Amino acid sequence: MTTRVRSHAKINLGLAIGPLRPDGYHGLATIYQTLAIHDFVEVTAMPLESGAAGAITITCNNKDVPCDARNTCWKIVERALGRRKISAQVTIHIDKRLPVQGGLGAGSANAIAALIGLEKELGIALPTAENLQIAAETGSDVPLFLVGGTVLGLGRGEEVCPLPDLPDTYCVLAVPGVRVSTPQAFRDWDQLQTERFSAQTTGDAPENELTSGLASDRLERLGRTWAAALVAPQEARTNATGVFPATPEEDRAENLLLELVRAGIVNDFEPVVFTQYPSLRGILEILKQNSQGESTAIYAALSGSGSALFGLYGTAEESRAAAERLAAQGIATYETRTVGRQEYWRTMIDGVSESR
């Protein structure tokens, strides 16, 4: 049999960068949001007798996707089989419909889709905590796809906590032909912080100690503030006394996003990435404003370290107009919407069919 699994994209509604940790990663605070747009991952798995040598085979319709041990699907399947001490013949086909790079988490989502397909095929399921650990070992943003919807990410992004979902919101993705190096973006961020700190601070304390402490405090504060903006739904705050009328679903999405903006939602990568790639700033302005300079997006930002950017809109008309503005500039564009946790899991398994 073959199990076909949807593999959704994500955006980062906000991303704050902290100091470099002893393990070589930067601390992060981010809010992930899954989207309707997706790849498909097809998994076929046959258990083998104990002691038999298993094998993993990966194919993909996109030549830029590695089909060997570098692939996140390979890594997570190998780890999951090892934890269960199961030998199996596993075949994975990735029907790639999302950009390979760009800050949309496509490879990480593929990994979780492969894991879900493997468990379905073999009739096994590791405890959630174990799957989260395997996911974190595979990649920093892999665990979010074991939650789905609106998710708070801490640590290096792998410590995930479900938040109340945003209502379905129209989303436009802009994916320019620019490849941003995430390691270089982190190095540029570190350099920018060093320059800012040197210009603002004097004293006897070692610079790295001061910058590390201040950045850690900022991460904790922002994580709590952003989560609080979503944890208490707007209608609960305004309707507790019955004074205010119920908020329509589309207005609630806008109110919650504006609440996040008031809470200081940012993407710390934007200053350094836009400096290196000024065209991305222009694309962000196209997402935010129409040709008359009027603001149309409820919120727009870079996703992760880029190069993908996104805009969130209150109506289908505003979403379509933004997509048309981008297309007119020759920018690859995807129209989609946010997807909440319940729908994410309800539609995850696309189907089970006879082996190809």
C-alpha positions in Angstrom: 0.0 0.0 0.0 1.0 3.6 -0.4 0.0 6.4 2.0 -0.2 10.0 0.6 0.3 12.8 3.1 -0.1 16.6 2.7 3.0 18.5 3.6 2.0 22.1 4.4 4.1 25.3 4.2 4.6 27.7 7.1 5.4 31.3 7.6 6.9 33.1 10.6 4.5 35.7 11.8 7.4 37.1 13.9 11.0 36.0 14.6 13.2 37.5 17.3 16.9 36.4 17.5 18.8 35.9 20.7 22.4 35.4 21.6 24.6 32.5 20.3 24.2 29.5 22.5 26.9 27.0 23.7 25.6 24.5 21.1 26.3 27.0 18.3 22.7 27.9 17.6 21.0 31.2 18.3 18.1 31.4 20.7 14.9 32.3 19.0 11.3 33.3 19.8 8.9 32.9 16.9 5.3 32.4 16.0 4.8 29.8 13.2 1.7 29.6 11.1 0.8 26.7 8.8 -0.7 27.5 5.4 -3.0 25.6 3.1 -0.5 25.4 0.3 1.3 22.1 0.3 3.5 19.3 -1.2 2.4 15.7 -1.3 4.6 13.0 0.2 3.9 9.3 -0.7 5.2 6.6 1.5 5.4 2.8 0.9 6.9 0.7 3.7 7.3 -3.0 4.2 8.6 -4.5 7.4 11.5 -7.0 7.0 12.5 -9.9 9.2 14.6 -9.2 12.2 18.2 -8.8 11.3 17.5 -8.1 7.6 19.1 -4.9 6.1 16.5 -2.2 5.5 16.7 0.4 2.8 15.3 3.9 2.1 14.6 5.1 -1.4 13.6 8.7 -2.2 12.4 10.1 -5.5 11.2 13.7 -6.3 9.8 15.6 -9.3 12.2 18.5 -8.5 15.9 18.0 -9.4 17.0 20.4 -6.7 15.8 18.1 -3.9 18.5 15.7 -2.7 17.3 12.1 -2.8 19.9 10.6 -0.4 20.8 10.8 3.3 20.8 14.6 3.1 17.1 14.7 2.7 15.1 15.4 5.8 12.7 12.6 5.0 15.6 10.1 4.9 16.9 11.5 8.2 13.6 11.3 10.2 12.6 7.9 8.8 16.0 6.4 9.7 15.8 7.8 13.2 12.2 6.6 13.7 13.1 3.0 12.5 16.1 3.0 14.7 14.1 4.0 17.8 11.7 1.2 17.2 14.4 -1.2 16.2 12.5 -2.0 13.0 14.0 -3.0 9.7 11.9 -2.0 6.7 12.0 -1.3 3.0 10.8 2.3 2.7 10.1 4.2 -0.6 9.3 7.9 -0.5 8.1 10.0 -3.4 8.0 13.8 -2.9 5.5 15.6 -5.2 7.1 19.0 -4.9 4.8 22.0 -5.3 6.4 24.4 -2.9 9.6 26.3 -3.4 12.7 24.3 -2.3 14.1 27.2 -0.4 12.8 30.5 0.9 11.8 30.3 4.6 8.6 28.3 4.1 9.7 25.1 5.9 9.0 22.9 2.9 11.7 20.4 3.6 10.9 20.2 7.3 7.2 19.7 6.5 8.2 16.9 4.1 10.0 15.1 7.0 6.9 15.1 9.2 4.7 13.9 6.3 7.2 11.1 5.8 7.0 10.2 9.5 3.2 10.2 9.5 3.2 8.1 6.3 5.7 5.6 7.8 3.6 5.1 11.0 0.5 4.6 8.9 2.2 2.1 6.6 3.7 0.0 9.4 0.9 0.4 11.9 3.2 1.8 14.5 3.2 5.1 16.4 5.9 6.4 18.7 4.7 8.5 21.7 4.3 12.2 20.8 7.2 13.3 23.1 9.5 10.8 21.3 8.4 12.0 17.9 9.0 15.6 18.9 12.5 14.6 20.0 13.2 12.9 16.7 11.8 15.9 14.8 14.1 18.3 16.8 17.1 16.2 16.0 16.2 16.4 12.3 15.8 20.2 12.1 15.0 23.3 14.2 11.6 24.0 12.6 10.6 20.3 12.0 8.7 19.9 15.4 6.2 22.7 14.5 4.7 20.4 11.9 3.8 17.9 14.6 1.6 20.6 16.1 0.2 22.7 13.1 -1.9 25.8 13.2 -0.5 28.8 15.1 2.5 27.7 17.2 5.0 29.4 19.5 8.6 28.4 18.9 11.3 28.9 21.5 14.9 27.5 22.1 16.3 27.4 18.6 12.7 27.1 17.3 12.3 23.4 18.2 10.5 24.0 21.5 7.0 24.3 20.3 3.7 25.1 22.1 0.3 25.4 20.4 -1.4 28.8 20.5 -5.0 29.6 19.8 -5.4 29.6 16.1 -5.8 32.6 13.9 -9.1 32.4 12.0 -8.6 31.5 8.3 -6.9 34.5 6.7 -6.1 35.2 3.0 -2.4 35.0 2.4 -0.2 35.9 -0.6 3.4 34.5 -0.8 6.0 36.3 -2.8 9.0 34.0 -3.7 11.6 36.0 -5.6 14.6 34.4 -7.4 16.9 35.1 -4.5 18.6 32.6 -2.3 19.4 33.9 1.2 22.1 32.1 3.2 20.6 31.6 6.7 24.1 31.2 8.4 25.3 34.4 6.7 22.1 36.2 7.8 22.8 35.1 11.4 26.4 36.4 11.1 25.2 39.7 9.7 22.8 40.0 12.6 25.5 39.3 15.1 27.7 42.0 13.5 24.8 44.5 13.6 24.2 43.9 17.3 27.9 44.3 18.1 28.0 47.6 16.2 24.8 48.9 17.9 25.9 47.8 21.3 29.4 49.4 21.0 27.8 52.6 20.0 25.3 52.7 22.9 27.1 51.1 25.8 30.1 51.8 28.0 31.2 50.1 31.2 33.4 47.5 32.7 31.3 44.4 32.0 32.5 42.2 29.2 30.6 43.0 26.0 29.6 39.4 25.3 28.2 39.0 28.8 26.1 42.2 28.4 24.8 41.5 24.9 23.9 37.9 25.8 22.0 38.9 29.0 20.1 41.7 27.3 19.2 39.5 24.3 18.0 36.6 26.4 15.8 39.0 28.5 14.3 40.4 25.2 13.5 36.9 23.9 11.7 35.9 27.0 9.7 39.2 27.1 8.7 39.0 23.4 7.7 35.4 23.6 5.4 36.0 26.5 4.0 39.2 25.0 3.3 37.7 21.6 1.7 34.6 23.1 -0.5 36.7 25.3 -1.8 38.6 22.3 -3.2 35.4 20.9 -4.0 33.4 24.1 -6.8 35.7 25.2 -9.1 35.9 22.1 -10.3 39.4 21.3 -14.0 38.5 21.7 -13.3 37.1 25.1 -11.7 40.4 26.2 -14.4 42.6 24.8 -17.6 40.6 25.3 -17.1 39.5 28.9 -19.5 42.2 30.0 -21.8 41.9 27.1 -21.2 45.5 26.2 -19.6 44.9 22.8 -21.2 42.8 20.0 -19.7 39.6 18.8 -16.8 40.0 16.4 -17.2 38.6 12.8 -14.6 35.9 12.0 -12.8 38.1 9.4 -12.7 41.0 11.8 -11.4 38.8 14.5 -8.5 37.7 12.3 -7.6 41.4 11.7 -8.0 42.3 15.3 -5.7 39.5 16.5 -3.0 40.4 13.9 -3.2 44.0 14.9 -2.9 42.9 18.5 0.3 41.1 17.5 1.6 44.3 15.8 0.9 46.3 18.9 2.7 43.6 20.9 5.8 44.4 18.8 5.8 41.5 16.4 8.9 41.8 14.2 11.3 39.7 12.1 14.8 40.5 13.2 16.2 39.2 9.9 14.6 42.0 7.9 17.2 44.8 8.6 20.2 42.6 7.6 18.5 40.7 4.8 17.0 43.8 3.2 20.5 45.4 3.4 22.0 42.6 1.4 19.0 42.2 -1.0 17.3 45.7 -1.3 14.8 44.3 -3.9 13.1 42.3 -1.1 12.2 45.6 0.7 10.5 46.7 -2.5 8.5 43.5 -2.7 7.4 43.9 0.9 6.0 47.4 0.0 4.1 45.8 -2.9 2.5 43.4 -0.5 1.7 46.1 2.0 0.3 48.8 -0.4 -1.6 49.0 -3.6 -0.5 51.1 -6.7 -2.1 54.2 -5.1 0.0 53.8 -2.0 -2.9 52.8 0.2 -2.3 50.1 2.8 -4.1 46.9 2.0 -2.3 44.1 4.0 -3.3 43.6 7.6 0.3 42.5 8.1 3.2 41.7 5.8 6.8 40.5 6.6 9.7 38.4 5.6 9.3 34.7 6.5 12.2 33.2 8.4 15.5 34.4 6.9 13.7 34.6 3.5 13.7 35.1 0.7 10.0 34.4 0.8 7.7 37.2 2.0 4.0 37.2 2.8 1.0 39.4 3.1 -2.2 38.7 5.1 -5.4 40.2 3.9 -9.0 40.7 5.1 -10.7 40.0 1.7 -10.2 37.8 -1.3 -10.2 40.9 -3.5 -7.3 42.5 -1.6 -5.4 39.2 -1.7 -5.9 38.8 -5.5 -5.0 42.4 -6.2 -1.7 41.9 -4.3 -0.9 38.7 -6.2 -1.6 40.6 -9.5 0.7 43.4 -8.5 3.5 40.9 -7.8 2.9 38.9 -11.0 3.1 42.2 -13.0 6.7 42.6 -11.6 7.6 39.0 -12.7 7.7 37.7 -9.1 6.6 34.1 -8.4 3.4 34.3 -6.4 1.2 31.9 -4.5 -2.3 32.6 -3.2 -3.2 30.6 -0.2 -4.7 31.0 3.4 -3.8 30.2 6.9 -4.8 26.7 8.2 -5.8 26.0 11.8 -4.7 23.0 13.8 -8.0 21.1 13.5 -8.1 21.3 9.7 -4.4 20.6 9.4 -4.7 17.2 11.1 -8.1 16.4 9.6 -6.8 16.7 6.1 -3.2 15.4 6.7 -3.8 11.9 5.2 -4.8 12.5 1.6 -5.4 8.8 1.0 -4.1 5.2 1.0 -3.9 3.3 -2.3 -2.3 0.2 -3.8 1.4 0.5 -4.2 2.6 2.1 -7.4 
